[in-house]
Amino acid sequence: MKKIILFLSIVSASILITNQGNAQILKKVKDKVNQKADEKVDKTIDKGSEETAKTEKKEKKDPEKTETDQVAENKKQDEPSIKTYQNYDFVPGDKILFEDHFTDDADGEFATHWELKSGQAVLNKLQGELALYMIDGNYVRVSPRMKSEKSLSEPFTIEYDYYFIPGAYGLIVMLKGFDKELGFVRESSVQVSRTEVSFSGASNGVSLLKNLPPEMSENFENKWHHIAIAVKNHQLKVYIDQFRMLSVPDTKEVFESFEFAGIGSEQSPIIFKNLRIAAGGNMNLVGKKFTDGKIVTHGINFDIDKATIKPESMGTLNMIVQVMKDNPDVKFEVGGHTDNTGTAQHNLTLSQQRADAVKDQLTKMGVDASRLSAKGFGDSLPIGENTTLEGRANNRRVEFVKK
């Protein structure tokens, strides 16, 4: 009997030890799972902040500089110079239909002048400026609030700035047109990603793709890129920064409206800002005798509230230089004009500084300074209403008035 009791005690102890061992093993497995989960979360966080990490790695902050100074310096390092755009030939349309820099909006909210069609999107600051982040949905779709659903007709141009986060999907421009015979809207797409740019027609078989050159693709991440699209006589051209990357000879489509689309992700959002849509494009002035009284341009752009010329202005500046070469007797007064944001005196000073900057840039490009004068008019001569986005955008212009 004592042997039986001893045997049962040994068995019980073995079971207890085994159960404790299994519990320890299960605990270790659970801990390992939690560790893996934590690692996954960490990696997700790391991925989501990859552009910040990379930026901080290449930047050594000067303790004597303010945060604003540092942001401005980092932004300047990422931006291309005017010199890199010296052969740029994109000229935007001469009437602004819509333009938004998100200056009327608040961080963490959705854009006031936009419509969210599907998915989720939110405004956040990147390098000190608000941009729209497409963060969730397949597809996220957003569109500008324009006067008409059928606001586009050829020729027209679309421009925007695009920031590519590693791992993000490309931003898609959906060009839409109503098919009267079939009775529904047809959608064509222009997509820019880190490796390629493509056009896909609605249903007519037109589909073109071009791989980005290695030097562009390898340096595409974590920086702003200026994208420009020109559509005229069914021909479509796509520019990425200073390069014309894709040309579609005949889209076989009629476009009436557009929206942005893409597969959104909080970890790798699709990011853009500074949308401009304009009617007209590629002003047909080069090679002709200039007889008009003036040229009104909206393609010479500046940093907000500054007289610093943006590099993508070179398309319009190159056109003006060529017009002056083709017409050696023509002299121009460069007129700077602003909207009515700010005081009248501030706008007058700013417009004079911008007119001077344009004159200086044209002389650097070979135009004799004696053929140019510069004058700022501030907000005194509006050509549009200062109560709307497009009105204010049309008022911000540079005119070349024949003397």
DRENKOL-782972 format. One record per residue (C-alpha): residue number from 0; residue in one letter; x, y, z. Coordinates in Angstrom, 2 decimals. Layout:
(r NUM a (X Y Z))
...
//
This chain:
(r 0 m (0.00 0.00 0.00))
(r 1 k (2.84 2.35 0.87))
(r 2 k (4.41 1.57 -2.50))
(r 3 i (1.17 2.48 -4.30))
(r 4 i (0.93 5.76 -2.40))
(r 5 l (4.57 6.50 -3.15))
(r 6 f (4.00 5.72 -6.85))
(r 7 l (0.94 8.02 -7.02))
(r 8 s (2.88 10.79 -5.33))
(r 9 i (5.66 10.47 -7.86))
(r 10 v (3.16 10.53 -10.74))
(r 11 s (1.39 13.60 -9.31))
(r 12 a (4.66 15.39 -8.85))
(r 13 s (5.65 14.50 -12.42))
(r 14 i (2.35 15.82 -13.75))
(r 15 l (2.75 18.99 -11.70))
(r 16 i (6.28 19.49 -12.96))
(r 17 t (5.17 18.74 -16.50))
(r 18 n (2.26 21.19 -16.27))
(r 19 q (4.54 23.83 -14.82))
(r 20 g (6.99 23.15 -17.63))
(r 21 n (4.22 23.37 -20.22))
(r 22 a (3.01 26.59 -18.61))
(r 23 q (6.50 27.99 -18.80))
(r 24 i (6.77 26.89 -22.42))
(r 25 l (3.38 28.41 -23.21))
(r 26 k (4.44 31.59 -21.43))
(r 27 k (7.61 31.69 -23.50))
(r 28 v (5.61 31.13 -26.68))
(r 29 k (3.15 33.85 -25.67))
(r 30 d (6.01 36.20 -24.85))
(r 31 k (7.58 35.38 -28.20))
(r 32 v (4.32 36.12 -30.00))
(r 33 n (3.97 39.39 -28.12))
(r 34 q (7.58 40.19 -28.92))
(r 35 k (6.95 39.51 -32.60))
(r 36 a (3.83 41.64 -32.48))
(r 37 d (5.73 44.43 -30.80))
(r 38 e (8.47 44.10 -33.40))
(r 39 k (5.85 44.30 -36.15))
(r 40 v (4.36 47.42 -34.60))
(r 41 d (7.82 48.89 -34.22))
(r 42 k (8.59 48.14 -37.85))
(r 43 t (5.27 49.68 -38.90))
(r 44 i (6.04 52.79 -36.89))
(r 45 d (9.54 52.85 -38.31))
(r 46 k (8.17 52.49 -41.82))
(r 47 g (5.62 55.21 -41.25))
(r 48 s (8.30 57.59 -40.05))
(r 49 e (10.94 56.47 -42.53))
(r 50 e (11.02 59.75 -44.40))
(r 51 t (11.54 61.58 -41.11))
(r 52 a (14.26 59.17 -40.03))
(r 53 k (16.10 59.45 -43.32))
(r 54 t (15.81 63.21 -43.26))
(r 55 e (17.12 63.42 -39.71))
(r 56 k (19.96 61.07 -40.56))
(r 57 k (21.25 63.25 -43.37))
(r 58 e (20.65 66.46 -41.43))
(r 59 k (22.70 67.57 -38.45))
(r 60 k (20.76 70.25 -36.66))
(r 61 d (22.53 73.41 -35.68))
(r 62 p (21.50 74.25 -32.09))
(r 63 e (21.71 77.96 -32.90))
(r 64 k (19.09 77.67 -35.67))
(r 65 t (15.38 77.93 -34.99))
(r 66 e (13.03 75.15 -36.07))
(r 67 t (11.70 77.41 -38.83))
(r 68 d (15.23 78.06 -40.10))
(r 69 q (15.99 74.34 -40.09))
(r 70 v (12.80 73.47 -41.98))
(r 71 a (13.56 76.12 -44.60))
(r 72 e (17.13 74.86 -44.99))
(r 73 n (16.02 71.22 -45.31))
(r 74 k (13.41 72.20 -47.88))
(r 75 k (15.98 74.17 -49.86))
(r 76 q (18.30 71.15 -49.93))
(r 77 d (15.56 69.01 -51.45))
(r 78 e (14.38 71.49 -54.07))
(r 79 p (15.89 71.62 -57.58))
(r 80 s (17.42 74.88 -58.75))
(r 81 i (16.33 77.10 -61.62))
(r 82 k (19.42 75.98 -63.49))
(r 83 t (18.19 72.38 -63.60))
(r 84 y (15.01 73.61 -65.33))
(r 85 q (16.84 75.56 -68.03))
(r 86 n (15.38 73.43 -70.86))
(r 87 y (11.86 73.15 -69.42))
(r 88 d (9.14 73.81 -72.01))
(r 89 f (5.89 73.35 -70.05))
(r 90 v (3.71 76.48 -70.14))
(r 91 p (0.53 76.37 -68.02))
(r 92 g (-2.85 77.58 -69.16))
(r 93 d (-3.56 81.30 -69.17))
(r 94 k (-6.79 81.16 -67.12))
(r 95 i (-6.76 79.55 -63.69))
(r 96 l (-9.81 77.33 -63.07))
(r 97 f (-8.75 76.12 -59.63))
(r 98 e (-5.72 76.63 -57.40))
(r 99 d (-5.24 75.62 -53.77))
(r 100 h (-2.21 75.80 -51.47))
(r 101 f (-4.30 74.83 -48.41))
(r 102 t (-3.73 78.27 -46.88))
(r 103 d (-7.39 78.42 -45.78))
(r 104 d (-7.15 75.11 -43.92))
(r 105 a (-6.16 73.71 -40.52))
(r 106 d (-3.71 70.95 -39.69))
(r 107 g (-5.48 67.67 -38.89))
(r 108 e (-8.65 68.52 -40.83))
(r 109 f (-9.87 67.74 -44.34))
(r 110 a (-9.32 70.38 -47.05))
(r 111 t (-12.05 73.03 -47.16))
(r 112 h (-12.17 73.38 -50.94))
(r 113 w (-12.15 69.65 -51.69))
(r 114 e (-14.64 66.80 -51.72))
(r 115 l (-13.86 63.38 -50.23))
(r 116 k (-15.44 60.81 -52.55))
(r 117 s (-14.22 57.65 -50.79))
(r 118 g (-11.64 56.47 -48.27))
(r 119 q (-9.92 58.78 -45.82))
(r 120 a (-7.63 61.81 -46.24))
(r 121 v (-6.34 64.46 -43.85))
(r 122 l (-4.16 67.57 -43.91))
(r 123 n (-0.80 67.38 -42.17))
(r 124 k (2.29 69.54 -42.21))
(r 125 l (5.35 68.35 -44.08))
(r 126 q (8.46 70.52 -44.09))
(r 127 g (6.44 73.34 -42.60))
(r 128 e (3.62 73.38 -45.20))
(r 129 l (0.22 71.72 -45.26))
(r 130 a (-0.26 68.80 -47.64))
(r 131 l (-3.12 66.38 -48.16))
(r 132 y (-2.40 62.82 -46.98))
(r 133 m (-4.48 60.01 -48.52))
(r 134 i (-4.37 57.55 -45.62))
(r 135 d (-6.99 54.82 -46.03))
(r 136 g (-9.00 53.20 -48.77))
(r 137 n (-8.86 51.28 -52.03))
(r 138 y (-9.38 53.70 -53.66))
(r 139 v (-9.18 56.96 -51.79))
(r 140 r (-10.75 59.53 -54.10))
(r 141 v (-10.63 63.31 -53.65))
(r 142 s (-11.64 66.07 -56.04))
(r 143 p (-11.48 69.88 -55.99))
(r 144 r (-14.75 71.75 -55.58))
(r 145 m (-15.05 73.52 -58.93))
(r 146 k (-17.84 75.61 -60.40))
(r 147 s (-18.98 72.82 -62.71))
(r 148 e (-18.71 69.04 -62.76))
(r 149 k (-17.70 69.41 -66.41))
(r 150 s (-15.05 72.03 -65.87))
(r 151 l (-12.39 70.85 -68.32))
(r 152 s (-12.14 71.32 -72.05))
(r 153 e (-9.05 71.14 -74.22))
(r 154 p (-6.55 72.63 -74.01))
(r 155 f (-5.97 72.47 -70.26))
(r 156 t (-3.12 71.92 -67.83))
(r 157 i (-2.86 70.30 -64.39))
(r 158 e (0.03 70.87 -61.97))
(r 159 y (0.69 69.60 -58.46))
(r 160 d (3.52 68.76 -56.08))
(r 161 y (3.90 65.11 -55.06))
(r 162 y (5.87 63.62 -52.16))
(r 163 f (6.72 59.92 -52.39))
(r 164 i (6.96 57.92 -49.16))
(r 165 p (8.80 54.55 -49.45))
(r 166 g (6.26 51.77 -49.80))
(r 167 a (3.41 54.06 -50.89))
(r 168 y (1.31 53.46 -53.97))
(r 169 g (1.47 55.96 -56.81))
(r 170 l (-0.85 58.94 -57.07))
(r 171 i (-3.39 58.56 -59.88))
(r 172 v (-4.94 61.43 -61.83))
(r 173 m (-8.33 60.18 -62.99))
(r 174 l (-9.40 62.02 -66.16))
(r 175 k (-13.14 61.61 -66.67))
(r 176 g (-15.44 62.09 -69.62))
(r 177 f (-19.08 61.21 -70.29))
(r 178 d (-19.71 58.79 -73.14))
(r 179 k (-23.03 59.86 -74.70))
(r 180 e (-23.41 56.69 -76.76))
(r 181 l (-22.82 54.34 -73.85))
(r 182 g (-24.44 56.60 -71.27))
(r 183 f (-21.80 56.48 -68.53))
(r 184 v (-18.60 58.17 -67.39))
(r 185 r (-15.33 56.84 -68.79))
(r 186 e (-12.16 57.13 -66.72))
(r 187 s (-8.61 57.34 -68.02))
(r 188 s (-5.63 57.50 -65.69))
(r 189 v (-2.24 59.11 -65.43))
(r 190 q (-0.10 57.55 -62.71))
(r 191 v (3.31 58.59 -61.40))
(r 192 s (5.27 56.34 -59.07))
(r 193 r (8.87 55.89 -58.02))
(r 194 t (9.70 53.68 -61.00))
(r 195 e (7.39 54.69 -63.85))
(r 196 v (4.83 57.01 -65.36))
(r 197 s (1.88 55.67 -67.31))
(r 198 f (-1.31 56.56 -69.16))
(r 199 s (-4.22 54.17 -69.51))
(r 200 g (-7.16 55.10 -71.74))
(r 201 a (-10.73 54.35 -70.66))
(r 202 s (-11.58 51.57 -73.09))
(r 203 n (-9.89 52.30 -76.40))
(r 204 g (-6.68 50.35 -75.99))
(r 205 v (-4.39 53.38 -75.64))
(r 206 s (-1.95 52.47 -72.89))
(r 207 l (1.58 53.79 -72.61))
(r 208 l (4.20 53.35 -69.91))
(r 209 k (7.69 54.71 -69.45))
(r 210 n (10.18 53.64 -66.83))
(r 211 l (11.92 56.44 -64.99))
(r 212 p (15.67 56.57 -65.64))
(r 213 p (17.71 54.96 -62.82))
(r 214 e (19.18 58.27 -61.66))
(r 215 m (15.65 59.62 -61.12))
(r 216 s (14.12 56.44 -59.70))
(r 217 e (16.94 55.92 -57.21))
(r 218 n (16.51 59.46 -55.85))
(r 219 f (12.74 59.68 -55.97))
(r 220 e (11.90 58.91 -52.36))
(r 221 n (11.39 61.37 -49.52))
(r 222 k (11.33 64.55 -51.58))
(r 223 w (8.89 66.80 -53.41))
(r 224 h (8.42 66.44 -57.17))
(r 225 h (6.58 68.86 -59.45))
(r 226 i (4.18 67.05 -61.81))
(r 227 a (2.70 68.82 -64.83))
(r 228 i (0.16 67.49 -67.34))
(r 229 a (-0.78 69.23 -70.59))
(r 230 v (-3.69 68.12 -72.80))
(r 231 k (-4.25 69.66 -76.21))
(r 232 n (-5.89 68.27 -79.37))
(r 233 h (-6.12 64.85 -77.67))
(r 234 q (-2.36 64.86 -77.12))
(r 235 l (-1.23 64.39 -73.53))
(r 236 k (2.19 65.19 -72.06))
(r 237 v (3.44 64.41 -68.56))
(r 238 y (6.37 66.20 -66.93))
(r 239 i (8.16 65.11 -63.78))
(r 240 d (10.28 67.91 -62.39))
(r 241 q (12.31 69.38 -65.26))
(r 242 f (11.82 66.42 -67.63))
(r 243 r (9.11 65.61 -70.14))
(r 244 m (8.63 61.94 -69.28))
(r 245 l (5.64 60.75 -71.33))
(r 246 s (3.92 61.88 -74.51))
(r 247 v (0.66 60.32 -75.72))
(r 248 p (0.05 61.36 -79.36))
(r 249 d (-3.70 60.64 -79.27))
(r 250 t (-5.64 59.70 -76.14))
(r 251 k (-8.83 59.22 -78.20))
(r 252 e (-10.73 60.65 -75.25))
(r 253 v (-12.64 63.79 -74.35))
(r 254 f (-11.98 64.83 -70.75))
(r 255 e (-14.43 66.94 -68.74))
(r 256 s (-13.30 66.58 -65.12))
(r 257 f (-10.73 64.93 -62.91))
(r 258 e (-10.00 63.64 -59.42))
(r 259 f (-7.07 62.19 -57.51))
(r 260 a (-7.18 58.51 -56.55))
(r 261 g (-4.90 55.94 -54.96))
(r 262 i (-4.56 53.14 -52.44))
(r 263 g (-4.17 54.92 -49.12))
(r 264 s (-2.22 53.73 -46.08))
(r 265 e (-1.49 55.38 -42.72))
(r 266 q (2.01 53.90 -42.74))
(r 267 s (2.76 54.94 -46.33))
(r 268 p (0.32 57.72 -47.31))
(r 269 i (0.01 59.34 -50.71))
(r 270 i (0.90 63.02 -50.29))
(r 271 f (0.33 66.05 -52.52))
(r 272 k (-0.12 69.84 -52.40))
(r 273 n (-0.29 72.98 -54.59))
(r 274 l (-2.84 71.88 -57.18))
(r 275 r (-3.43 74.19 -60.13))
(r 276 i (-5.83 73.59 -63.03))
(r 277 a (-5.80 76.06 -65.93))
(r 278 a (-7.55 76.46 -69.26))
(r 279 g (-5.37 76.95 -72.32))
(r 280 g (-1.71 76.04 -72.48))
(r 281 n (1.43 76.24 -74.60))
(r 282 m (0.75 79.77 -75.79))
(r 283 n (1.49 79.89 -79.50))
(r 284 l (3.71 82.98 -79.46))
(r 285 v (7.13 81.57 -80.30))
(r 286 g (8.31 82.16 -83.84))
(r 287 k (5.67 84.78 -84.63))
(r 288 k (5.80 88.53 -84.98))
(r 289 f (4.60 89.95 -81.70))
(r 290 t (1.84 92.47 -82.32))
(r 291 d (-0.28 92.22 -79.14))
(r 292 g (-0.13 94.85 -76.44))
(r 293 k (0.83 92.47 -73.66))
(r 294 i (1.35 88.90 -72.53))
(r 295 v (-0.42 87.85 -69.34))
(r 296 t (1.28 84.89 -67.67))
(r 297 h (0.39 82.67 -64.71))
(r 298 g (3.35 80.36 -65.12))
(r 299 i (5.92 82.47 -63.26))
(r 300 n (5.43 81.33 -59.70))
(r 301 f (6.97 82.39 -56.40))
(r 302 d (7.26 81.03 -52.91))
(r 303 i (4.30 82.15 -50.83))
(r 304 d (4.63 85.81 -49.83))
(r 305 k (8.16 85.97 -51.27))
(r 306 a (9.92 87.06 -54.45))
(r 307 t (11.80 83.77 -54.89))
(r 308 i (11.06 82.37 -58.37))
(r 309 k (10.14 78.69 -58.41))
(r 310 p (12.13 76.50 -60.85))
(r 311 e (9.02 75.32 -62.73))
(r 312 s (8.59 78.94 -63.88))
(r 313 m (11.31 78.32 -66.45))
(r 314 g (8.85 77.07 -69.07))
(r 315 t (7.17 80.48 -69.21))
(r 316 l (10.46 82.38 -68.84))
(r 317 n (11.97 80.40 -71.73))
(r 318 m (8.94 81.32 -73.84))
(r 319 i (9.38 85.03 -73.07))
(r 320 v (13.10 84.87 -73.92))
(r 321 q (12.30 83.24 -77.25))
(r 322 v (9.62 85.83 -78.04))
(r 323 m (12.18 88.58 -77.44))
(r 324 k (14.73 86.81 -79.64))
(r 325 d (12.15 86.47 -82.41))
(r 326 n (11.21 90.15 -81.99))
(r 327 p (14.49 92.03 -81.35))
(r 328 d (12.81 95.45 -81.39))
(r 329 v (10.27 94.62 -78.69))
(r 330 k (10.69 96.09 -75.22))
(r 331 f (8.61 95.04 -72.20))
(r 332 e (7.58 96.46 -68.89))
(r 333 v (7.47 93.55 -66.45))
(r 334 g (4.40 94.09 -64.28))
(r 335 g (3.99 92.32 -60.95))
(r 336 h (0.44 91.78 -59.63))
(r 337 t (-0.88 90.23 -56.42))
(r 338 d (-4.26 89.35 -54.94))
(r 339 n (-5.61 91.44 -52.07))
(r 340 t (-4.38 89.19 -49.27))
(r 341 g (-2.44 91.41 -46.88))
(r 342 t (-2.23 95.18 -46.80))
(r 343 a (-2.10 97.29 -49.94))
(r 344 q (1.37 98.58 -49.07))
(r 345 h (2.71 95.08 -48.44))
(r 346 n (1.29 93.87 -51.75))
(r 347 l (2.77 96.85 -53.61))
(r 348 t (6.22 96.15 -52.17))
(r 349 l (5.96 92.41 -52.84))
(r 350 s (4.82 92.93 -56.44))
(r 351 q (7.74 95.29 -57.10))
(r 352 q (10.18 92.75 -55.66))
(r 353 r (8.69 90.03 -57.87))
(r 354 a (8.82 92.19 -61.00))
(r 355 d (12.47 92.99 -60.23))
(r 356 a (13.22 89.29 -59.71))
(r 357 v (11.71 88.40 -63.10))
(r 358 k (13.64 91.16 -64.85))
(r 359 d (16.88 90.01 -63.20))
(r 360 q (16.25 86.39 -64.19))
(r 361 l (15.56 87.31 -67.82))
(r 362 t (18.78 89.30 -68.02))
(r 363 k (20.65 86.30 -66.64))
(r 364 m (19.09 84.31 -69.50))
(r 365 g (20.55 86.67 -72.11))
(r 366 v (17.95 89.44 -72.52))
(r 367 d (19.48 92.92 -72.72))
(r 368 a (18.49 94.79 -69.55))
(r 369 s (17.76 97.93 -71.60))
(r 370 r (14.78 96.12 -73.16))
(r 371 l (13.13 95.57 -69.78))
(r 372 s (11.74 97.68 -66.97))
(r 373 a (9.95 96.47 -63.84))
(r 374 k (6.97 97.84 -61.97))
(r 375 g (4.86 96.50 -59.12))
(r 376 f (1.11 97.20 -59.10))
(r 377 g (0.17 95.28 -55.96))
(r 378 d (-3.53 94.44 -55.86))
(r 379 s (-4.66 97.61 -57.66))
(r 380 l (-5.51 96.01 -61.03))
(r 381 p (-7.43 92.76 -60.40))
(r 382 i (-8.67 90.70 -63.33))
(r 383 g (-10.69 88.33 -61.17))
(r 384 e (-12.71 88.35 -57.96))
(r 385 n (-10.64 88.31 -54.80))
(r 386 t (-13.40 86.37 -53.04))
(r 387 t (-12.69 83.01 -54.70))
(r 388 l (-9.65 80.75 -54.98))
(r 389 e (-9.55 80.94 -58.76))
(r 390 g (-10.14 84.71 -58.73))
(r 391 r (-7.22 85.33 -56.41))
(r 392 a (-5.07 82.91 -58.42))
(r 393 n (-5.78 84.81 -61.65))
(r 394 n (-4.90 88.09 -59.94))
(r 395 r (-1.48 86.71 -58.98))
(r 396 r (0.25 87.15 -62.31))
(r 397 v (3.16 88.65 -64.22))
(r 398 e (2.36 90.76 -67.28))
(r 399 f (4.72 91.75 -70.09))
(r 400 v (3.40 95.02 -71.51))
(r 401 k (4.83 96.21 -74.80))
(r 402 k (6.55 99.61 -74.53))
//
